[in-house]
Amino acid sequence: MTTRARWLLVAVIGVLLLGGAALYAVSAFTAASRAENRPSAVQTRAPEQQDSLFGDDPRVVFRNTAIGEGYGLVASVPLDDPTGARTVSDEACDRVYSTQQYLMCLRIDRGVVTTFSADLLDAAGGVQHTW
């Protein structure tokens, strides 16, 4: 086999490998987008009260990790019915901590330099302080 034929073979194999990798990346991105936009895998509902983020009854507050719509948003369930419908807010957090008066939302801002931020929200969802 000549040198020219070897280089041609390497080029063809390289193009095939790069094409396969690109095809895989596009299909994975499409599948992830579809999964993100489909209905949630668990029963959810929007908050009923406009003046309170989670209502007055005792609740468990957490980051929703159910696949589908509402993934990564702050959610809660009644303390006496933890398998009930999740109340999902519009607040996206990486970590969440809550009391009856306040909600602490921690976020990771990924980029060339990763930074972190925290918001303290009141019961109505208004930002009280940002770090």
N, C-alpha and C positions, 0 to 999 in steps of 0.2 A: 504494500500500500504506500502510495506516495505521500509526501508531506502535505501537499495541497488537498488530497483526499481526506487525510486525518483532520485537518483544520475544518474542512467542510462538514465532516461527521460531528466534530465537537460543536460547531455552530448550530447544526440541526438539532442535536441533543439539547443544547442550551436553550434554543427557542422553544422546543417542546416542553422542557421543564418549567421555563418561565411562564409559558402559556397555561400550563396545568396549574401552577401556583396562583396565577391571576384568576382563572376560572373558579378555583376553590375559594379564594377570598371573596369574590363576588357572590357566590352561592351562600357562603356563610353569613355575609352581611345581609343578604336578602332574607335568609331564614331568621336571623336575629331581629330584623325590622318587623317581620310578620309576627313573631312571638310577642314583641313589645306592644303591638297594636291590637292584639286579639283580646277578648274579654278576660278578666281575671279568673284564675283557677279557683278562687274562693269567692264566697258571697260578700259583696261590698255595697256600701251606700254612702251618699254624700252627707256631710253634717247637716242636721235639721235646723239648728239654731244659728242664726247669722251673727249673734252677739257673743257666742262662746265657741271656742275651738272644738271642745269635746263634751260639752254638757256638764251638768252638776253632779251626776251620779258617779260613784267610784269606778275608775276605768284603768285598764292596762294599756299603756301607750308604747308603741314600738315602731320600727321601720318596717314597712310592708315589703316582704321579699317574695310574695306569691307571683309567679310568672304571669305576665299579661299587663293589662291596663292598671295603672296605679303602682307599678313596681318602683321601689325607692322612695315612696312618699310616706309621710307620717300617718300612722293608722292607730286605731284604738278599738278595744272591745270592752263590754261591760265586765266588771270584776266577777259578777255572779254568773256570767255566761261567756267564758272565754272561747267557746267554739261558735259563738253567734256571728252575725254579720259584722264585718269590719267597717268602721266609719273611717273613710279615707279623706285626708285633707289635700290641699294643693301644695303643701310645704315639702320640698325634697331635701332630705338630710342623709348624711352618712352615719351619724350617730344621733340619738335623741334621748333627752332626759326631761321628765315632766313632773310638776307638782300641780295642785289645783289652780294656782294662780299663774304659773309660768311654764314655758316650754323652752328648753335649751336645744338649739339645733346646731350640730357641728358638721362642717363641710370640708371636703378635700378638694382643692382647686388644682387639678393636674395640669401640668404644662412643662416647659423646659425646666423651670424651677417650681417644684411642688410647694404650694402654700396651703395654709389652713385658716378657716374663719369660723366664728361662732356668732349666732344671733340669739338674743334673749327675747322671746315673744310673750305678750300677755295673753290672757284667755281669749281675747277677740282676734288674735293673730297679728296684732300690731307689733312692730319691732321696737323694743324698749332700749336695747343697747347692742352694739356690734363690736366684736374684737377681731 
